[in-house]
Amino acid sequence: GTERGETSQSEPLLDKQSSSSAQPSQAPPGQTVEEAEFELPDSIKLGLGDFIFYSVLVGQASLYDMTTVYVCYLAIMAGLGATLILLAIYQKALPALPISITLGVVFYFMTRFFLDPTVVPLSVTLLFL
């Protein structure tokens, strides 16, 4: 067992000054003070898997050309922006991957097979439309 001065590892480590302060904490309705202390902030969160998929797409684009990298990056950012707009409209949790990855993959192939074969030869010959 544990002696009187020790704490077991399963007990939460609380700040003793905050629990003994003269001013009591206010908890939102339906929550206890302890639940309110450990509540996560309401903010937008991306999981590690989202960043892995984004980096794989941009990494694949970097194997081809820097123009493709820039276009994929901008498409992913546009997809995240669209997801944030939908999040503001629907007011519930949405997956971050579908719109961003779809836009990223579409613009990757469009840039690689349509934009680069036309723009690079024109820039080499210094002929602009």
Order of alpha helices (4+ residues) and beta strands (2+ residues): alpha-alpha-alpha-alpha-alpha-alpha
